[in-house]
Amino acid sequence: MQTSTPLVSVVIPCYNCAPLVGETIASVLAQSYPHIEIIAVNDGSTDNTAEVLASFSQVVLVNQENGGLAAARNFGMQQAKGDYIVWLDADDLIEPDKIALQVAVMQGYPPVVLCCTDFSAFNEQGIFDHAHSRCYYSRIQQATGLADFYPNQTVLSQAGRTIPLFYGDLSDELLWGNIIHPPTVMLRRQAVEQLTGLDGTLAQGTDYEYFIRISQLGDVACLDCPLLRYRCSAQQMSADQNLGSILRANVKVLEKIERDYYDKISQHHPQFQQRIGEAYLKAARFYAATEGRFAWQLLAKAVRRSGYQPYMLLILFLILTPRRLLAWLKQRKGQQWP
């Protein structure tokens, strides 16, 4: 292990987060690692977020017109001076040793271009899940452990702690689904400079697509320890109220993966076709009762990709049935139908 203390840039996109971002910044200022710069990107907030950020003398505040999360992360990374870049959301908190532990991984394993961690989940009542990645990501939930994804396993011994460390080439593995939580990552600056920024046209799937691209440049590592506290609330981007945009984004990401990495998936293309078909089908089901024409297009694409499935008849029924009749049926059957 090297003993130098390279600069770490923590990039925090901020949009209308005045009540919470102060606590987030405090968790960065409480890090045991001594050499940190905090870059807060005020993404056109309409509340007093800018004033809260300006009250911290240790924060580099940059402002931009509202452009979304991807644009804010890109802008923050462009301002970063650190050898390593940390992503952090404005409502999450990091544990005191997170950055020190991740720097130890980056210094000890030069091929690693991205280091992520596990994370806990909390709400107003406190922490309700101490290892939330296994619940949050279906691929991890279905696996026997992280060894299913990472080719190598060891332990990191640092500051009296021993933490399981998984690492290796994930460039093919990530094509089949995300297992990396964006607010937990630390990126090697040299790799970031080789890439264009996050693709803002992909909306909520842009992090996953970026991870696929950066994994083509080197190894990925994961500290199997909850070093971030993920705040769960009805306002967050992954909340149920945003399900429609999430499903749309997922379809666009998978289409882009198929175009950009066809050579890598060609040997297993039928399985990938099935995966895209399922994404179309989920989106079609969501929009069937509200945007019939769009749902019909999605359903047709699902059939072409993955073939006929009996469940498609329900979606077709929802598309073709008049809205008033659907509302009447829903009232008769209860709020859980269809």
Short mmCIF file of the C-alpha atoms (twelve columns), coordinates in Angstrom:
data_MODEL
# 
_entry.id   MODEL 
# 
loop_
_atom_site.group_PDB 
_atom_site.id 
_atom_site.type_symbol 
_atom_site.label_atom_id 
_atom_site.label_alt_id 
_atom_site.label_comp_id 
_atom_site.label_asym_id 
_atom_site.label_seq_id 
_atom_site.Cartn_x 
_atom_site.Cartn_y 
_atom_site.Cartn_z 
_atom_site.pdbx_PDB_model_num 
ATOM 1   C CA . MET A 1   0.000   0.000   0.000   1 
ATOM 2   C CA . GLN A 2   1.155   3.521   -0.808  1 
ATOM 3   C CA . THR A 3   1.189   6.049   2.011   1 
ATOM 4   C CA . SER A 4   0.638   9.246   0.037   1 
ATOM 5   C CA . THR A 5   -2.596  11.178  0.382   1 
ATOM 6   C CA . PRO A 6   -3.785  12.114  -3.110  1 
ATOM 7   C CA . LEU A 7   -6.544  14.662  -3.472  1 
ATOM 8   C CA . VAL A 8   -10.089 13.283  -3.612  1 
ATOM 9   C CA . SER A 9   -12.830 15.354  -5.238  1 
ATOM 10  C CA . VAL A 10  -16.357 14.749  -3.930  1 
ATOM 11  C CA . VAL A 11  -18.931 15.835  -6.517  1 
ATOM 12  C CA . ILE A 12  -22.434 16.543  -5.175  1 
ATOM 13  C CA . PRO A 13  -25.202 17.472  -7.661  1 
ATOM 14  C CA . CYS A 14  -27.775 19.612  -5.879  1 
ATOM 15  C CA . TYR A 15  -31.333 20.464  -6.886  1 
ATOM 16  C CA . ASN A 16  -33.823 21.880  -4.375  1 
ATOM 17  C CA . CYS A 17  -32.188 20.008  -1.507  1 
ATOM 18  C CA . ALA A 18  -31.762 22.797  1.031   1 
ATOM 19  C CA . PRO A 19  -33.227 20.865  4.009   1 
ATOM 20  C CA . LEU A 20  -30.870 17.892  3.578   1 
ATOM 21  C CA . VAL A 21  -27.654 18.884  1.826   1 
ATOM 22  C CA . GLY A 22  -26.076 20.413  4.938   1 
ATOM 23  C CA . GLU A 23  -26.124 17.019  6.657   1 
ATOM 24  C CA . THR A 24  -24.627 15.430  3.562   1 
ATOM 25  C CA . ILE A 25  -21.758 17.931  3.467   1 
ATOM 26  C CA . ALA A 26  -21.179 17.452  7.202   1 
ATOM 27  C CA . SER A 27  -20.684 13.729  6.595   1 
ATOM 28  C CA . VAL A 28  -17.959 14.565  4.056   1 
ATOM 29  C CA . LEU A 29  -16.281 17.030  6.404   1 
ATOM 30  C CA . ALA A 30  -16.235 14.302  9.078   1 
ATOM 31  C CA . GLN A 31  -14.140 11.934  6.931   1 
ATOM 32  C CA . SER A 32  -11.004 10.476  8.448   1 
ATOM 33  C CA . TYR A 33  -9.224  11.020  5.139   1 
ATOM 34  C CA . PRO A 34  -7.545  14.468  5.224   1 
ATOM 35  C CA . HIS A 35  -7.176  15.575  1.597   1 
ATOM 36  C CA . ILE A 36  -10.629 16.262  0.144   1 
ATOM 37  C CA . GLU A 37  -12.234 18.947  -1.975  1 
ATOM 38  C CA . ILE A 38  -16.031 19.230  -2.085  1 
ATOM 39  C CA . ILE A 39  -17.614 20.417  -5.326  1 
ATOM 40  C CA . ALA A 40  -21.322 21.186  -5.033  1 
ATOM 41  C CA . VAL A 41  -23.141 21.767  -8.326  1 
ATOM 42  C CA . ASN A 42  -26.263 23.865  -7.858  1 
ATOM 43  C CA . ASP A 43  -28.394 22.624  -10.759 1 
ATOM 44  C CA . GLY A 44  -30.721 25.600  -11.108 1 
ATOM 45  C CA . SER A 45  -32.384 25.152  -7.720  1 
ATOM 46  C CA . THR A 46  -35.436 27.291  -7.018  1 
ATOM 47  C CA . ASP A 47  -35.249 27.028  -3.217  1 
ATOM 48  C CA . ASN A 48  -32.426 28.299  -0.970  1 
ATOM 49  C CA . THR A 49  -30.028 25.458  -1.835  1 
ATOM 50  C CA . ALA A 50  -27.423 27.944  -3.120  1 
ATOM 51  C CA . GLU A 51  -27.483 29.858  0.174   1 
ATOM 52  C CA . VAL A 52  -27.040 26.673  2.217   1 
ATOM 53  C CA . LEU A 53  -24.097 25.601  0.070   1 
ATOM 54  C CA . ALA A 54  -22.504 29.039  0.245   1 
ATOM 55  C CA . SER A 55  -22.574 28.883  4.041   1 
ATOM 56  C CA . PHE A 56  -19.866 26.180  3.950   1 
ATOM 57  C CA . SER A 57  -16.461 27.775  3.410   1 
ATOM 58  C CA . GLN A 58  -14.977 24.370  2.581   1 
ATOM 59  C CA . VAL A 59  -17.298 23.861  -0.408  1 
ATOM 60  C CA . VAL A 60  -16.498 24.862  -3.973  1 
ATOM 61  C CA . LEU A 61  -19.896 26.045  -5.227  1 
ATOM 62  C CA . VAL A 62  -20.584 26.053  -8.951  1 
ATOM 63  C CA . ASN A 63  -23.899 27.023  -10.499 1 
ATOM 64  C CA . GLN A 64  -25.533 25.961  -13.731 1 
ATOM 65  C CA . GLU A 65  -28.958 26.209  -15.317 1 
ATOM 66  C CA . ASN A 66  -31.113 23.209  -14.570 1 
ATOM 67  C CA . GLY A 67  -29.869 20.364  -16.756 1 
ATOM 68  C CA . GLY A 68  -30.542 17.253  -14.709 1 
ATOM 69  C CA . LEU A 69  -28.417 14.857  -12.700 1 
ATOM 70  C CA . ALA A 70  -26.162 13.727  -15.545 1 
ATOM 71  C CA . ALA A 71  -25.317 17.281  -16.584 1 
ATOM 72  C CA . ALA A 72  -24.623 18.272  -12.980 1 
ATOM 73  C CA . ARG A 73  -22.314 15.293  -12.408 1 
ATOM 74  C CA . ASN A 74  -20.496 16.028  -15.662 1 
ATOM 75  C CA . PHE A 75  -20.033 19.685  -14.745 1 
ATOM 76  C CA . GLY A 76  -18.769 18.773  -11.286 1 
ATOM 77  C CA . MET A 77  -16.274 16.256  -12.652 1 
ATOM 78  C CA . GLN A 78  -14.985 18.880  -15.088 1 
ATOM 79  C CA . GLN A 79  -14.177 21.141  -12.111 1 
ATOM 80  C CA . ALA A 80  -12.577 18.352  -10.073 1 
ATOM 81  C CA . LYS A 81  -8.842  18.523  -9.403  1 
ATOM 82  C CA . GLY A 82  -8.486  15.255  -7.511  1 
ATOM 83  C CA . ASP A 83  -6.704  12.072  -8.499  1 
ATOM 84  C CA . TYR A 84  -9.907  10.284  -7.516  1 
ATOM 85  C CA . ILE A 85  -13.506 11.436  -7.945  1 
ATOM 86  C CA . VAL A 86  -16.310 10.455  -5.593  1 
ATOM 87  C CA . TRP A 87  -19.983 10.682  -6.516  1 
ATOM 88  C CA . LEU A 88  -22.409 11.581  -3.755  1 
ATOM 89  C CA . ASP A 89  -26.096 12.478  -3.876  1 
ATOM 90  C CA . ALA A 90  -27.265 15.525  -1.953  1 
ATOM 91  C CA . ASP A 91  -29.499 13.562  0.420   1 
ATOM 92  C CA . ASP A 92  -27.193 10.639  1.275   1 
ATOM 93  C CA . LEU A 93  -24.552 10.330  4.004   1 
ATOM 94  C CA . ILE A 94  -21.153 8.646   3.990   1 
ATOM 95  C CA . GLU A 95  -19.529 6.792   6.859   1 
ATOM 96  C CA . PRO A 96  -16.380 8.409   8.358   1 
ATOM 97  C CA . ASP A 97  -13.877 5.946   6.833   1 
ATOM 98  C CA . LYS A 98  -15.455 5.557   3.390   1 
ATOM 99  C CA . ILE A 99  -13.032 7.699   1.418   1 
ATOM 100 C CA . ALA A 100 -9.951  6.440   3.275   1 
ATOM 101 C CA . LEU A 101 -10.908 2.827   2.579   1 
ATOM 102 C CA . GLN A 102 -11.616 3.465   -1.082  1 
ATOM 103 C CA . VAL A 103 -8.330  5.338   -1.547  1 
ATOM 104 C CA . ALA A 104 -6.560  2.322   -0.022  1 
ATOM 105 C CA . VAL A 105 -8.188  0.118   -2.669  1 
ATOM 106 C CA . MET A 106 -7.269  2.476   -5.504  1 
ATOM 107 C CA . GLN A 107 -3.667  2.749   -4.341  1 
ATOM 108 C CA . GLY A 108 -3.294  -0.939  -3.660  1 
ATOM 109 C CA . TYR A 109 -4.853  -2.098  -6.942  1 
ATOM 110 C CA . PRO A 110 -3.749  0.169   -9.817  1 
ATOM 111 C CA . PRO A 111 -5.846  -1.651  -12.483 1 
ATOM 112 C CA . VAL A 112 -9.046  -0.647  -10.624 1 
ATOM 113 C CA . VAL A 113 -10.824 2.296   -12.287 1 
ATOM 114 C CA . LEU A 114 -13.976 2.209   -10.128 1 
ATOM 115 C CA . CYS A 115 -14.483 1.218   -6.513  1 
ATOM 116 C CA . CYS A 116 -17.984 0.879   -5.095  1 
ATOM 117 C CA . THR A 117 -19.325 -0.273  -1.716  1 
ATOM 118 C CA . ASP A 118 -22.400 -1.745  -0.107  1 
ATOM 119 C CA . PHE A 119 -24.820 0.707   1.524   1 
ATOM 120 C CA . SER A 120 -27.413 0.834   4.270   1 
ATOM 121 C CA . ALA A 121 -30.883 2.304   3.866   1 
ATOM 122 C CA . PHE A 122 -32.561 4.731   6.246   1 
ATOM 123 C CA . ASN A 123 -35.641 6.899   6.572   1 
ATOM 124 C CA . GLU A 124 -37.105 9.196   9.205   1 
ATOM 125 C CA . GLN A 125 -37.250 6.303   11.673  1 
ATOM 126 C CA . GLY A 126 -33.578 5.387   11.193  1 
ATOM 127 C CA . ILE A 127 -31.664 2.608   9.435   1 
ATOM 128 C CA . PHE A 128 -33.987 -0.211  8.357   1 
ATOM 129 C CA . ASP A 129 -31.587 -2.286  6.226   1 
ATOM 130 C CA . HIS A 130 -27.863 -2.564  6.977   1 
ATOM 131 C CA . ALA A 131 -26.902 -4.197  3.642   1 
ATOM 132 C CA . HIS A 132 -29.348 -2.740  1.166   1 
ATOM 133 C CA . SER A 133 -27.641 -3.662  -2.123  1 
ATOM 134 C CA . ARG A 134 -28.975 -7.208  -1.781  1 
ATOM 135 C CA . CYS A 135 -32.507 -5.830  -1.741  1 
ATOM 136 C CA . TYR A 136 -32.069 -2.883  -4.105  1 
ATOM 137 C CA . TYR A 137 -30.461 -4.782  -6.999  1 
ATOM 138 C CA . SER A 138 -32.330 -7.857  -8.197  1 
ATOM 139 C CA . ARG A 139 -29.183 -9.409  -9.703  1 
ATOM 140 C CA . ILE A 140 -27.438 -9.336  -6.323  1 
ATOM 141 C CA . GLN A 141 -30.560 -10.634 -4.596  1 
ATOM 142 C CA . GLN A 142 -30.710 -13.612 -6.947  1 
ATOM 143 C CA . ALA A 143 -26.981 -14.405 -6.630  1 
ATOM 144 C CA . THR A 144 -25.294 -16.516 -3.967  1 
ATOM 145 C CA . GLY A 145 -22.913 -13.628 -3.294  1 
ATOM 146 C CA . LEU A 146 -20.660 -11.052 -4.928  1 
ATOM 147 C CA . ALA A 147 -18.295 -13.829 -5.955  1 
ATOM 148 C CA . ASP A 148 -20.859 -14.645 -8.654  1 
ATOM 149 C CA . PHE A 149 -19.873 -11.398 -10.394 1 
ATOM 150 C CA . TYR A 150 -16.280 -10.598 -9.411  1 
ATOM 151 C CA . PRO A 151 -13.486 -12.993 -10.444 1 
ATOM 152 C CA . ASN A 152 -11.231 -12.214 -7.447  1 
ATOM 153 C CA . GLN A 153 -11.740 -11.946 -3.709  1 
ATOM 154 C CA . THR A 154 -9.464  -10.859 -0.871  1 
ATOM 155 C CA . VAL A 155 -9.702  -8.710  2.260   1 
ATOM 156 C CA . LEU A 156 -8.727  -5.110  2.883   1 
ATOM 157 C CA . SER A 157 -7.058  -4.545  6.244   1 
ATOM 158 C CA . GLN A 158 -7.096  -0.854  7.097   1 
ATOM 159 C CA . ALA A 159 -7.268  1.089   10.363  1 
ATOM 160 C CA . GLY A 160 -7.977  -2.024  12.392  1 
ATOM 161 C CA . ARG A 161 -10.760 -3.187  10.085  1 
ATOM 162 C CA . THR A 162 -10.880 -6.239  7.831   1 
ATOM 163 C CA . ILE A 163 -13.351 -5.885  4.966   1 
ATOM 164 C CA . PRO A 164 -14.104 -8.364  2.166   1 
ATOM 165 C CA . LEU A 165 -12.908 -6.949  -1.148  1 
ATOM 166 C CA . PHE A 166 -14.092 -8.203  -4.533  1 
ATOM 167 C CA . TYR A 167 -12.412 -7.048  -7.725  1 
ATOM 168 C CA . GLY A 168 -11.678 -7.846  -11.357 1 
ATOM 169 C CA . ASP A 169 -12.913 -7.448  -14.918 1 
ATOM 170 C CA . LEU A 170 -16.655 -6.665  -15.011 1 
ATOM 171 C CA . SER A 171 -16.746 -5.409  -18.608 1 
ATOM 172 C CA . ASP A 172 -18.883 -8.346  -19.771 1 
ATOM 173 C CA . GLU A 173 -20.776 -8.930  -16.527 1 
ATOM 174 C CA . LEU A 174 -22.223 -5.408  -16.381 1 
ATOM 175 C CA . LEU A 175 -23.809 -5.805  -19.819 1 
ATOM 176 C CA . TRP A 176 -26.362 -8.084  -18.169 1 
ATOM 177 C CA . GLY A 177 -27.451 -5.701  -15.432 1 
ATOM 178 C CA . ASN A 178 -26.226 -3.173  -12.907 1 
ATOM 179 C CA . ILE A 179 -24.811 -4.130  -9.501  1 
ATOM 180 C CA . ILE A 180 -23.127 -0.773  -8.700  1 
ATOM 181 C CA . HIS A 181 -24.874 1.893   -6.627  1 
ATOM 182 C CA . PRO A 182 -23.935 5.312   -8.089  1 
ATOM 183 C CA . PRO A 183 -23.561 7.319   -4.837  1 
ATOM 184 C CA . THR A 184 -21.037 4.793   -3.515  1 
ATOM 185 C CA . VAL A 185 -18.470 5.013   -6.300  1 
ATOM 186 C CA . MET A 186 -14.951 6.379   -6.413  1 
ATOM 187 C CA . LEU A 187 -13.483 6.808   -9.913  1 
ATOM 188 C CA . ARG A 188 -9.900  7.002   -11.050 1 
ATOM 189 C CA . ARG A 189 -9.424  10.384  -12.725 1 
ATOM 190 C CA . GLN A 190 -7.194  8.945   -15.479 1 
ATOM 191 C CA . ALA A 191 -10.070 6.716   -16.591 1 
ATOM 192 C CA . VAL A 192 -12.656 9.510   -16.370 1 
ATOM 193 C CA . GLU A 193 -10.546 11.663  -18.684 1 
ATOM 194 C CA . GLN A 194 -10.645 8.946   -21.349 1 
ATOM 195 C CA . LEU A 195 -14.439 9.014   -21.534 1 
ATOM 196 C CA . THR A 196 -17.087 11.427  -22.644 1 
ATOM 197 C CA . GLY A 197 -19.383 12.320  -19.760 1 
ATOM 198 C CA . LEU A 198 -22.609 10.724  -18.674 1 
ATOM 199 C CA . ASP A 199 -25.216 10.537  -21.441 1 
ATOM 200 C CA . GLY A 200 -28.015 12.861  -20.370 1 
ATOM 201 C CA . THR A 201 -30.363 11.574  -23.090 1 
ATOM 202 C CA . LEU A 202 -30.718 8.330   -21.139 1 
ATOM 203 C CA . ALA A 203 -32.327 10.059  -18.141 1 
ATOM 204 C CA . GLN A 204 -32.226 7.745   -15.118 1 
ATOM 205 C CA . GLY A 205 -30.216 4.988   -16.768 1 
ATOM 206 C CA . THR A 206 -27.201 7.146   -17.477 1 
ATOM 207 C CA . ASP A 207 -25.164 5.948   -14.453 1 
ATOM 208 C CA . TYR A 208 -25.434 2.309   -15.460 1 
ATOM 209 C CA . GLU A 209 -24.410 3.040   -19.052 1 
ATOM 210 C CA . TYR A 210 -21.421 5.043   -17.783 1 
ATOM 211 C CA . PHE A 211 -20.323 2.151   -15.573 1 
ATOM 212 C CA . ILE A 212 -20.351 -0.158  -18.583 1 
ATOM 213 C CA . ARG A 213 -18.118 2.257   -20.499 1 
ATOM 214 C CA . ILE A 214 -15.613 2.818   -17.710 1 
ATOM 215 C CA . SER A 215 -15.431 -0.923  -16.993 1 
ATOM 216 C CA . GLN A 216 -13.999 -1.371  -20.496 1 
ATOM 217 C CA . LEU A 217 -10.918 0.591   -19.307 1 
ATOM 218 C CA . GLY A 218 -9.971  -1.416  -16.232 1 
ATOM 219 C CA . ASP A 219 -11.111 -3.441  -13.237 1 
ATOM 220 C CA . VAL A 220 -13.982 -2.743  -10.846 1 
ATOM 221 C CA . ALA A 221 -13.731 -3.294  -7.095  1 
ATOM 222 C CA . CYS A 222 -16.362 -3.558  -4.375  1 
ATOM 223 C CA . LEU A 223 -15.883 -3.228  -0.633  1 
ATOM 224 C CA . ASP A 224 -18.513 -5.511  0.870   1 
ATOM 225 C CA . CYS A 225 -19.307 -3.132  3.699   1 
ATOM 226 C CA . PRO A 226 -22.063 -0.484  4.020   1 
ATOM 227 C CA . LEU A 227 -20.071 2.757   3.753   1 
ATOM 228 C CA . LEU A 228 -22.944 4.959   2.545   1 
ATOM 229 C CA . ARG A 229 -26.312 5.614   4.133   1 
ATOM 230 C CA . TYR A 230 -28.945 5.809   1.406   1 
ATOM 231 C CA . ARG A 231 -31.917 8.009   2.274   1 
ATOM 232 C CA . CYS A 232 -35.287 6.559   1.245   1 
ATOM 233 C CA . SER A 233 -38.125 9.017   0.672   1 
ATOM 234 C CA . ALA A 234 -41.079 9.614   -1.616  1 
ATOM 235 C CA . GLN A 235 -39.221 12.464  -3.337  1 
ATOM 236 C CA . GLN A 236 -36.196 10.529  -4.596  1 
ATOM 237 C CA . MET A 237 -35.721 9.744   -8.288  1 
ATOM 238 C CA . SER A 238 -36.156 5.995   -7.760  1 
ATOM 239 C CA . ALA A 239 -39.491 6.390   -5.969  1 
ATOM 240 C CA . ASP A 240 -42.583 4.591   -7.280  1 
ATOM 241 C CA . GLN A 241 -44.001 7.840   -8.649  1 
ATOM 242 C CA . ASN A 242 -41.137 7.910   -11.154 1 
ATOM 243 C CA . LEU A 243 -41.613 4.319   -12.293 1 
ATOM 244 C CA . GLY A 244 -42.766 5.280   -15.784 1 
ATOM 245 C CA . SER A 245 -39.659 7.313   -16.571 1 
ATOM 246 C CA . ILE A 246 -37.474 4.584   -15.066 1 
ATOM 247 C CA . LEU A 247 -39.018 1.950   -17.346 1 
ATOM 248 C CA . ARG A 248 -38.603 4.196   -20.406 1 
ATOM 249 C CA . ALA A 249 -34.976 4.852   -19.494 1 
ATOM 250 C CA . ASN A 250 -34.310 1.151   -19.018 1 
ATOM 251 C CA . VAL A 251 -35.522 0.426   -22.546 1 
ATOM 252 C CA . LYS A 252 -33.287 3.128   -24.019 1 
ATOM 253 C CA . VAL A 253 -30.245 1.908   -22.096 1 
ATOM 254 C CA . LEU A 254 -30.710 -1.680  -23.259 1 
ATOM 255 C CA . GLU A 255 -31.128 -0.564  -26.860 1 
ATOM 256 C CA . LYS A 256 -27.902 1.430   -26.598 1 
ATOM 257 C CA . ILE A 257 -26.040 -1.515  -25.062 1 
ATOM 258 C CA . GLU A 258 -27.179 -3.718  -27.921 1 
ATOM 259 C CA . ARG A 259 -25.932 -1.201  -30.492 1 
ATOM 260 C CA . ASP A 260 -22.625 -0.390  -28.820 1 
ATOM 261 C CA . TYR A 261 -21.603 -3.836  -27.558 1 
ATOM 262 C CA . TYR A 262 -23.161 -6.207  -30.060 1 
ATOM 263 C CA . ASP A 263 -19.871 -8.055  -30.547 1 
ATOM 264 C CA . LYS A 264 -19.693 -8.796  -26.821 1 
ATOM 265 C CA . ILE A 265 -23.282 -10.066 -26.538 1 
ATOM 266 C CA . SER A 266 -23.526 -11.780 -29.925 1 
ATOM 267 C CA . GLN A 267 -22.799 -15.238 -28.495 1 
ATOM 268 C CA . HIS A 268 -25.703 -14.820 -26.098 1 
ATOM 269 C CA . HIS A 269 -27.916 -12.598 -28.225 1 
ATOM 270 C CA . PRO A 270 -31.114 -14.674 -27.768 1 
ATOM 271 C CA . GLN A 271 -30.873 -14.140 -24.007 1 
ATOM 272 C CA . PHE A 272 -30.283 -10.428 -24.529 1 
ATOM 273 C CA . GLN A 273 -33.263 -10.276 -26.889 1 
ATOM 274 C CA . GLN A 274 -35.336 -11.827 -24.124 1 
ATOM 275 C CA . ARG A 275 -34.071 -9.235  -21.664 1 
ATOM 276 C CA . ILE A 276 -35.018 -6.346  -23.952 1 
ATOM 277 C CA . GLY A 277 -38.380 -7.965  -24.625 1 
ATOM 278 C CA . GLU A 278 -39.100 -8.102  -20.902 1 
ATOM 279 C CA . ALA A 279 -38.179 -4.419  -20.572 1 
ATOM 280 C CA . TYR A 280 -40.594 -3.521  -23.377 1 
ATOM 281 C CA . LEU A 281 -43.285 -5.637  -21.744 1 
ATOM 282 C CA . LYS A 282 -42.917 -3.978  -18.332 1 
ATOM 283 C CA . ALA A 283 -43.134 -0.538  -19.908 1 
ATOM 284 C CA . ALA A 284 -46.128 -1.555  -22.023 1 
ATOM 285 C CA . ARG A 285 -47.931 -2.806  -18.918 1 
ATOM 286 C CA . PHE A 286 -47.279 0.458   -17.088 1 
ATOM 287 C CA . TYR A 287 -48.592 2.667   -19.916 1 
ATOM 288 C CA . ALA A 288 -51.382 0.376   -21.171 1 
ATOM 289 C CA . ALA A 289 -54.202 2.143   -19.360 1 
ATOM 290 C CA . THR A 290 -52.977 5.721   -19.928 1 
ATOM 291 C CA . GLU A 291 -50.991 5.947   -23.180 1 
ATOM 292 C CA . GLY A 292 -52.514 3.294   -25.391 1 
ATOM 293 C CA . ARG A 293 -50.684 4.075   -28.619 1 
ATOM 294 C CA . PHE A 294 -47.285 4.152   -26.936 1 
ATOM 295 C CA . ALA A 295 -48.088 0.958   -25.027 1 
ATOM 296 C CA . TRP A 296 -49.124 -0.721  -28.288 1 
ATOM 297 C CA . GLN A 297 -45.753 0.148   -29.847 1 
ATOM 298 C CA . LEU A 298 -43.936 -1.273  -26.840 1 
ATOM 299 C CA . LEU A 299 -46.046 -4.428  -26.883 1 
ATOM 300 C CA . ALA A 300 -45.313 -4.993  -30.587 1 
ATOM 301 C CA . LYS A 301 -41.589 -4.634  -29.904 1 
ATOM 302 C CA . ALA A 302 -41.849 -7.088  -27.012 1 
ATOM 303 C CA . VAL A 303 -43.458 -9.683  -29.264 1 
ATOM 304 C CA . ARG A 304 -40.731 -9.261  -31.885 1 
ATOM 305 C CA . ARG A 305 -37.993 -9.583  -29.279 1 
ATOM 306 C CA . SER A 306 -39.203 -12.352 -27.011 1 
ATOM 307 C CA . GLY A 307 -42.204 -13.952 -28.737 1 
ATOM 308 C CA . TYR A 308 -45.770 -14.353 -27.538 1 
ATOM 309 C CA . GLN A 309 -46.517 -14.705 -23.834 1 
ATOM 310 C CA . PRO A 310 -50.009 -15.200 -22.325 1 
ATOM 311 C CA . TYR A 311 -49.497 -12.135 -20.097 1 
ATOM 312 C CA . MET A 312 -49.546 -10.000 -23.242 1 
ATOM 313 C CA . LEU A 313 -53.297 -10.620 -23.560 1 
ATOM 314 C CA . LEU A 314 -53.918 -8.649  -20.366 1 
ATOM 315 C CA . ILE A 315 -51.860 -5.742  -21.693 1 
ATOM 316 C CA . LEU A 316 -53.730 -5.867  -25.000 1 
ATOM 317 C CA . PHE A 317 -57.027 -5.837  -23.098 1 
ATOM 318 C CA . LEU A 318 -55.947 -2.765  -21.127 1 
ATOM 319 C CA . ILE A 319 -54.875 -0.969  -24.307 1 
ATOM 320 C CA . LEU A 320 -58.123 -1.664  -26.183 1 
ATOM 321 C CA . THR A 321 -60.613 -1.188  -23.357 1 
ATOM 322 C CA . PRO A 322 -62.147 2.323   -23.066 1 
ATOM 323 C CA . ARG A 323 -60.781 4.308   -20.134 1 
ATOM 324 C CA . ARG A 324 -64.184 4.770   -18.507 1 
ATOM 325 C CA . LEU A 325 -64.778 1.030   -18.533 1 
ATOM 326 C CA . LEU A 326 -61.358 0.416   -16.999 1 
ATOM 327 C CA . ALA A 327 -62.103 2.943   -14.270 1 
ATOM 328 C CA . TRP A 328 -65.439 1.239   -13.564 1 
ATOM 329 C CA . LEU A 329 -63.836 -2.208  -13.438 1 
ATOM 330 C CA . LYS A 330 -61.113 -0.933  -11.138 1 
ATOM 331 C CA . GLN A 331 -63.704 0.539   -8.808  1 
ATOM 332 C CA . ARG A 332 -65.637 -2.729  -8.799  1 
ATOM 333 C CA . LYS A 333 -62.587 -4.960  -8.225  1 
ATOM 334 C CA . GLY A 334 -60.660 -2.702  -5.836  1 
ATOM 335 C CA . GLN A 335 -57.589 -0.550  -6.130  1 
ATOM 336 C CA . GLN A 336 -55.244 -3.513  -6.657  1 
ATOM 337 C CA . TRP A 337 -56.815 -4.410  -10.020 1 
ATOM 338 C CA . PRO A 338 -55.636 -4.867  -12.642 1 
# 
